[in-house]
Amino acid sequence: MKFKLVQKNILLVLVVILLAIVPLLINPNAEYGGADGAAEELVTEIQPEYEPWFSPIWEPPSGEIESLLFALQAAIGTGFITYFIGYSIGKKKGSEGLAK
């Protein structure tokens, strides 16, 4: 059975949505912290008198804003990478078409 491109894309979007929702349903009371917080706790546990070398210039007003900025950064990076890959593929296909 062959899927059309639209059906494949819809299926992939549904899989991504499930990957995001299922962990929240399996363990709704879990704390989903980042690696930075875990590393800070470990450093403090190992070396309680540790002093950071510098402090942030600006700290977001809440964790939600920080998450939003991180997601925005990831989306922009992903967009750039996919644009570059698509451009490269299109350029290659275009030059192959001219060679025939």
SEMILO-831503 format. One record per residue: residue in one letter; residue number from 1; z, x, y of N, C-alpha, C, CB in turn. Coordinates in pm, 1 decimal. Atoms other than C-alpha are relative to their C-alpha. Glycine has a CB too. Example, Ala and Ser with C-alpha at 12.3 -4.5 7.8 and 13.67 -1.06 7.14 Angstrom:
2
ATOM type seq     n_zz     n_xx     n_yy    ca_zz    ca_xx    ca_yy     c_zz     c_xx     c_yy    cb_zz    cb_xx    cb_yy
ATOM    a   1      0.0     89.0   -119.0    780.0   1230.0   -450.0      0.0     90.0    120.0    124.6    -99.2      2.7
ATOM    s   2     -6.0    -82.0   -119.0    714.0   1367.0   -106.0     73.0    -77.0    109.0   -141.5     41.4     46.2
***
This chain:
100
ATOM type seq     n_zz     n_xx     n_yy    ca_zz    ca_xx    ca_yy     c_zz     c_xx     c_yy    cb_zz    cb_xx    cb_yy
ATOM    m   1      0.0     85.0   -118.2      0.0      0.0      0.0      0.0     89.4    124.2    123.1    -96.6      0.0
ATOM    k   2     11.6    -81.1   -120.6   -109.5    150.4    329.6     62.2    -72.9    117.1   -146.9     33.7     29.7
ATOM    f   3    -58.4     54.9   -121.8     95.0     94.9    642.6    -89.9     33.2    117.0    142.8     54.6     23.4
ATOM    k   4     68.3    -30.8   -124.7    -73.0     66.4    974.7     94.0     84.1     85.3    -43.8   -130.3     75.1
ATOM    l   5    -78.6    -87.0    -87.0     45.3    303.4   1247.3    113.0    -76.9     68.4    -90.1     65.0    105.0
ATOM    v   6   -102.4     80.3    -68.1    232.5     24.9   1428.3    114.4    -33.0    -95.8    -61.6   -130.4     56.5
ATOM    q   7   -103.5     31.9     99.0    416.6    -74.5   1110.0     85.0    123.1    -31.2    -64.0    -54.4   -129.3
ATOM    k   8    -75.8   -123.1     23.5    514.3    287.5   1047.2     95.5     26.9    115.4    -95.2    119.4    -19.3
ATOM    n   9    -84.7    -24.9   -117.2    646.0    322.6   1401.7    117.3    -97.2      4.9    -82.4    -10.9    128.9
ATOM    i  10   -108.2     99.1      1.6    847.9      0.3   1375.2    102.6     36.6   -106.8    -56.0   -142.6    -25.5
ATOM    l  11    -90.5    -40.3    107.6    993.9    119.0   1045.1     83.3    121.1     42.1    -79.5     31.9   -128.2
ATOM    l  12    -73.3   -118.1    -45.7   1087.9    455.9   1196.8    104.6    -34.8    105.1    -96.4    102.9     56.0
ATOM    v  13    -96.0     42.8   -101.9   1255.7    288.5   1496.0    118.4    -70.1    -65.6    -67.6    -93.3    103.0
ATOM    l  14   -108.7     68.3     71.0   1456.5     65.4   1260.8     88.8    100.1    -74.2    -57.2   -103.1    -99.0
ATOM    v  15    -78.9   -101.9     69.6   1565.4    369.6   1057.2     88.9     75.3     99.0    -92.6     98.8    -74.8
ATOM    v  16    -78.8    -70.0   -101.7   1679.2    549.1   1375.1    116.2    -87.8     46.8    -89.1     39.9    120.1
ATOM    i  17   -105.9     92.4    -42.1   1874.8    240.1   1485.6    107.6     -8.8   -107.7    -58.2   -140.7     29.6
ATOM    l  18    -97.7      4.2    108.8   2039.4    219.1   1143.4     82.3    128.9     -6.4    -70.9    -23.5   -133.9
ATOM    l  19    -73.6   -126.8      1.0   2130.1    588.1   1157.2    104.0      6.4    111.0    -96.6    116.7     13.6
ATOM    a  20    -96.7      1.0   -110.0   2305.6    525.4   1487.9    111.9   -101.0    -23.5    -70.5    -30.9    131.5
ATOM    i  21    -98.1    108.6     14.1   2485.4    204.3   1387.9     86.9     13.6   -124.5    -71.2   -133.1     -3.5
ATOM    v  22    -74.0     -5.0    127.1   2590.1    267.2   1025.5    129.4     81.5     10.0    -88.6     59.0   -109.0
ATOM    p  23   -128.2    -73.0     -8.8   2848.5    541.9   1103.6    106.8    -76.5     78.4    -22.2    135.9     65.1
ATOM    l  24    -96.7     78.4    -76.9   3009.6    312.1   1360.6     56.7   -115.4    -81.8    -64.8    -53.7    127.2
ATOM    l  25    -47.8    109.8     85.5   3033.9     32.2   1103.8     86.6     52.1   -113.6   -118.2    -79.0    -57.0
ATOM    i  26    -76.7    -56.8    111.7   3164.2    256.5    826.2    140.1     40.0     44.5    -73.0    121.7    -59.1
ATOM    n  27   -129.2    -47.6    -49.3   3445.2    406.3   1036.1     14.8    -37.0    147.5     13.9    153.7    -19.8
ATOM    p  28     -2.1     45.7   -139.4   3496.0    197.8   1352.7    110.1     62.7     86.2     15.6   -148.3      2.4
ATOM    n  29   -110.9    -54.4    -78.0   3823.5    365.1   1458.1     -4.4    152.4     13.6    130.4    -40.6    -63.0
ATOM    a  30     11.1   -146.4     -5.2   3698.0    724.8   1435.4    -19.5     47.7    143.1   -116.3     48.8    -88.0
ATOM    e  31     24.2    -64.0   -129.2   3700.1    957.1   1733.4   -118.0     93.5    -17.2    126.9     77.0     51.9
ATOM    y  32    119.2    -83.1      7.9   3358.3   1107.5   1782.1      2.5     99.2    114.9   -129.4    -86.1      3.4
ATOM    g  33    -13.4   -102.9   -103.0   3438.8   1422.1   1977.4   -107.8    106.3    -15.9    139.3     64.4     -5.8
ATOM    g  34    100.3   -105.6      2.6   3216.8   1712.8   2060.5     56.4    131.0    -50.9    -58.1     19.8    137.3
ATOM    a  35    -38.7   -132.4     48.6   3223.9   2070.5   1943.3     81.1     75.5    104.9   -124.2     80.9    -38.9
ATOM    d  36    -73.6    -69.2   -105.9   3352.9   2188.0   2282.5    149.6    -29.3     -8.5    -53.7    -40.8    137.6
ATOM    g  37   -140.3     37.9      9.9   3677.1   1994.4   2246.2     67.4     59.8   -121.9     12.9   -149.7     -3.5
ATOM    a  38    -54.8    -57.9    122.8   3729.3   2113.9   1888.8     20.3    150.9     16.5    -93.3    -29.0   -120.0
ATOM    a  39    -12.5   -144.4    -21.5   3667.5   2474.8   1992.1    116.8     30.8     93.4   -130.8     57.6     57.8
ATOM    e  40   -111.1    -20.4    -93.9   3911.7   2444.8   2282.2    135.0    -14.6    -70.3     -9.6   -100.0    116.9
ATOM    e  41   -125.2     19.1     74.8   4183.2   2310.7   2050.8     28.0    118.7    -91.8     -6.0   -129.9    -82.6
ATOM    l  42    -17.0   -111.7     91.8   4124.5   2591.1   1800.9     40.0    127.3     74.1   -128.3     23.4    -78.8
ATOM    v  43    -34.1   -118.9    -79.1   4135.3   2863.8   2068.0    144.2     -9.3     48.5    -96.6     15.7    120.4
ATOM    t  44   -137.4     19.4    -47.5   4457.4   2717.8   2210.3    100.2     18.7   -114.0     16.2   -140.3     62.4
ATOM    e  45    -88.4    -15.5    115.5   4607.7   2708.2   1861.2     13.6    148.0    -38.7    -53.2    -82.1   -119.8
ATOM    i  46     -1.7   -141.1     39.7   4512.7   3069.5   1785.6     62.7     87.4    108.2   -142.2     48.5    -30.3
ATOM    q  47    -44.3    -84.0   -112.9   4584.1   3216.9   2132.6     51.3    -91.9    111.3   -117.5     92.4     52.8
ATOM    p  48    -51.9     96.5    -97.3   4813.9   2986.1   2335.4     -5.4     47.2    145.7    141.1    -33.2    -34.8
ATOM    e  49     -0.7    -48.6   -138.5   4815.5   3211.5   2645.4   -141.1     29.2     52.8     85.3    126.1     10.0
ATOM    y  50    138.2    -25.9    -42.1   4433.6   3224.7   2668.8    -29.7    -68.5    133.1    -99.3    -48.2   -107.7
ATOM    e  51     42.5     52.3   -129.9   4298.9   3176.1   3022.3   -153.1      1.1      6.0     61.3     84.1    117.4
ATOM    p  52    146.7      1.5    -11.2   3936.1   3062.9   3068.2    -47.7     93.1    111.2    -50.5   -143.2     26.4
ATOM    w  53     55.1    -93.3    -97.5   3714.9   3304.2   3263.0    -37.1    -69.4    129.3   -121.0     70.1    -56.9
ATOM    f  54     39.5     73.7   -119.6   3593.4   3036.9   3502.1     16.9   -148.9    -26.2   -146.6     32.9     40.6
ATOM    s  55    -10.4    145.1     13.9   3612.3   2664.1   3566.1   -131.7    -62.5     46.8    121.9    -56.6     81.9
ATOM    p  56    125.9     64.0    -38.3   3325.9   2415.7   3606.4     -9.3    -21.8    151.3    -15.0   -133.5    -72.7
ATOM    i  57     22.4     25.3   -142.4   3173.1   2377.1   3952.6     22.6   -148.6     29.8   -144.1     43.3     42.1
ATOM    w  58    -14.6    144.6    -15.1   3160.1   1997.8   3908.5     29.5    -59.7   -135.6   -127.3    -64.0     62.1
ATOM    e  59    -33.6     65.9    124.9   3319.3   1786.1   3642.1    -30.3   -148.9     14.4    149.3     23.8    -37.9
ATOM    p  60     32.7    142.9     -8.9   3181.5   1436.3   3571.0    126.7    -85.3      7.1    -85.6    -43.0   -120.5
ATOM    p  61   -118.9     83.7    -17.5   3420.1   1154.8   3666.4     54.0    -62.8   -128.8    -30.8   -108.4     96.8
ATOM    s  62    -48.8     57.9    125.1   3436.5   1020.2   3309.2    -78.8     56.0   -117.5    -10.1   -154.1      3.2
ATOM    g  63     67.8    -45.5    121.2   3341.9   1099.0   2952.5   -132.9    -70.0    -21.1     88.3    -21.9   -120.5
ATOM    e  64    125.4     74.8     14.5   3075.7    827.9   2961.2   -110.4     61.7     84.5     20.1   -146.9     39.3
ATOM    i  65     99.1    -63.6    -87.6   2900.1    993.9   3254.9    -43.5    132.9    -60.2     57.3     21.2    143.0
ATOM    e  66     32.1   -128.0     63.9   2919.3   1328.4   3077.4    -94.3    -21.9   -117.2    128.2     71.4    -47.3
ATOM    s  67     87.6     31.3    112.9   2764.0   1173.0   2765.3   -138.1    -42.3     48.2     61.5   -110.5    -86.7
ATOM    l  68    127.8     44.2    -56.2   2494.8   1008.1   2976.1    -82.9    120.0     45.6     23.3    -96.8    117.9
ATOM    l  69     71.4   -118.1    -47.6   2402.7   1339.0   3140.5    -49.0     86.6   -116.0     89.9     82.1     92.2
ATOM    f  70     40.8    -76.4    117.4   2393.5   1513.0   2803.1   -119.2    -66.0    -68.3    116.8     13.7    -98.6
ATOM    a  71    110.8     72.5     62.3   2168.2   1241.3   2657.3   -126.3     10.1     85.2     37.7   -147.5    -21.5
ATOM    l  72    114.2    -13.2    -90.0   1943.2   1258.5   2964.4    -62.8    138.6    -13.3     42.8    -25.5    145.7
ATOM    q  73     49.0   -136.7     18.1   1914.7   1636.0   2925.8    -76.0     11.6   -132.2    117.4    101.0      3.9
ATOM    a  74     66.8     -4.7    130.1   1826.2   1594.1   2557.5   -132.9    -74.6      3.9     90.4    -59.2   -108.8
ATOM    a  75    123.4     78.4     -8.7   1566.2   1326.6   2637.6   -107.9     74.7     78.2     27.8   -135.7     65.7
ATOM    i  76     97.3    -76.6    -79.5   1398.8   1540.6   2904.7    -53.9    117.8    -81.6     64.8     51.1    132.2
ATOM    g  77     43.0   -111.1     84.4   1389.6   1839.7   2669.5    -92.6    -45.8   -111.6    120.4     70.4    -59.1
ATOM    t  78     84.0     54.6    106.4   1247.9   1628.8   2387.9   -135.1    -42.3     54.7     69.1   -118.8    -67.7
ATOM    g  79    126.1     40.7    -62.1    986.8   1482.5   2621.3    -89.0    118.7     29.8     26.6    -76.9    127.4
ATOM    f  80     77.4   -120.7    -30.5    879.1   1827.9   2733.5    -59.1     60.0   -127.4     88.4    104.0     71.6
ATOM    i  81     47.0    -60.7    125.0    854.3   1960.5   2377.6   -109.8    -84.4    -62.9    116.4     17.3    -99.0
ATOM    t  82    101.7     85.6     60.8    660.6   1658.6   2246.7   -127.4     -2.2     83.4     53.6   -142.1    -17.4
ATOM    y  83    119.5     -7.7    -84.7    426.7   1669.4   2547.6    -76.2    128.5    -29.8     38.0     -6.7    150.3
ATOM    f  84     64.1   -128.8     26.4    355.9   2037.0   2482.9    -69.0      0.2   -136.2    103.1    113.4      7.0
ATOM    i  85     59.9      5.8    133.5    294.8   1977.2   2110.5   -122.9    -90.5      1.6    102.9    -50.6   -104.3
ATOM    g  86    113.9     91.8     -8.1     68.8   1677.9   2182.5   -116.0     59.6     77.1     42.1   -130.0     64.5
ATOM    y  87    103.6    -64.4    -79.4   -119.5   1869.4   2448.9    -71.3    107.3    -81.9     59.9     61.0    127.4
ATOM    s  88     58.2   -106.2     81.9   -172.5   2161.9   2211.1    -89.7    -57.1   -109.6    110.6     85.4    -62.2
ATOM    i  89     79.8     63.8    105.6   -296.4   1934.6   1931.0   -127.1    -58.8     60.4     82.1   -110.6    -72.7
ATOM    g  90    116.7     58.1    -65.5   -528.0   1748.8   2170.8    -99.3    105.2     44.1     42.6    -82.0    118.7
ATOM    k  91     87.0   -109.2    -43.4   -664.5   2074.5   2308.5    -75.3     57.5   -119.7     82.0    110.6     70.5
ATOM    k  92     62.6    -53.3    120.4   -731.1   2201.1   1956.6   -107.1    -96.1    -51.9    105.8     26.0   -108.8
ATOM    k  93     97.0     99.3     46.4   -904.3   1876.4   1852.3   -119.3     -8.7     94.7     66.5   -137.4    -13.6
ATOM    g  94    108.3      4.3    -97.2  -1104.5   1876.8   2173.8    -93.8    118.4    -14.8     55.8     -3.9    140.3
ATOM    s  95     84.8   -117.7     16.7  -1228.8   2231.6   2118.8    -75.3     -4.6   -132.6     83.8    127.5      8.3
ATOM    e  96     69.9     15.7    126.9  -1316.1   2149.6   1756.5   -116.0    -96.4     14.2     95.7    -48.3   -108.4
ATOM    g  97    106.1     97.6    -23.7  -1519.1   1850.7   1874.9   -115.9     60.0     75.0     53.3   -118.3     76.0
ATOM    l  98    105.6    -65.6    -78.0  -1713.6   2068.7   2118.6    -77.7     99.8    -84.8     59.8     70.7    121.9
ATOM    a  99     63.6   -102.3     83.0  -1789.3   2325.8   1849.3   -103.2    -59.3    -96.4    105.9     76.0    -78.5
ATOM    k 100     92.0     63.0     97.0  -1978.6   2075.6   1629.2   -136.0    -18.7     52.5     51.2   -130.6    -43.6
***
